[in-house]
Structures are given as C-alpha cells and as structure tokens.
Amino acid sequence: MVKRPGTPSRARGTSKLPKSAFAYPSKRKYPINTKARARNALSRAAQRGTFGSVSHVRRRVLKRYPSLRKTKRRKASRRRR
C-alpha cells in the first residue's frame, strides 16, 4: 500500500493521540508517545524524501526521552589473525 501525501496516519491508535504526542503537532506527523515510536520517528525522519527535518524531530524526541541520547562508545578492539 502506497501512502498518499497529505493523508492522515493510519497506524493503530495514532488518531486518538493528542497533538502534543507528535514531533510535528500541526501536521500530526511522527508520533513520539512511546520510546519505540520515538526511535522509529528518528529513523523515518532520516530517510530521504520524508516530511520535515531530522534536527527538529531529534530535538522533540530528546526533549521527551533524554535517555535516547547517544553516548560515546569505545571502539571494539580488533584481533589480528
């Protein structure tokens, strides 16, 4: 099924969410009411040809879920053969 531009989200339960549960409340785009949906919003916003900007969605997600902030990871040591 191809999503047509301008059609409302058909995801289960998003039509009942308040506007504050979206990264773009006026357009009701990118629901961020759960951590899973927030992670999904970040990845969808990063895809080419999608609505909005990644930085805006990232700001909204991190404001709501600060624990999703990336931490610096140490590089895994490579074993030589």
Buried (B, 14 or more C-beta within 10 A) or exposed (E): EEEEEEEEBEEEEBEEBEEEBBBBBEBBBBBBBEEEBBBBBBEBBEEEEEEBEBEEBBEBBBEBBEEBEEEEEEEEEEEEE
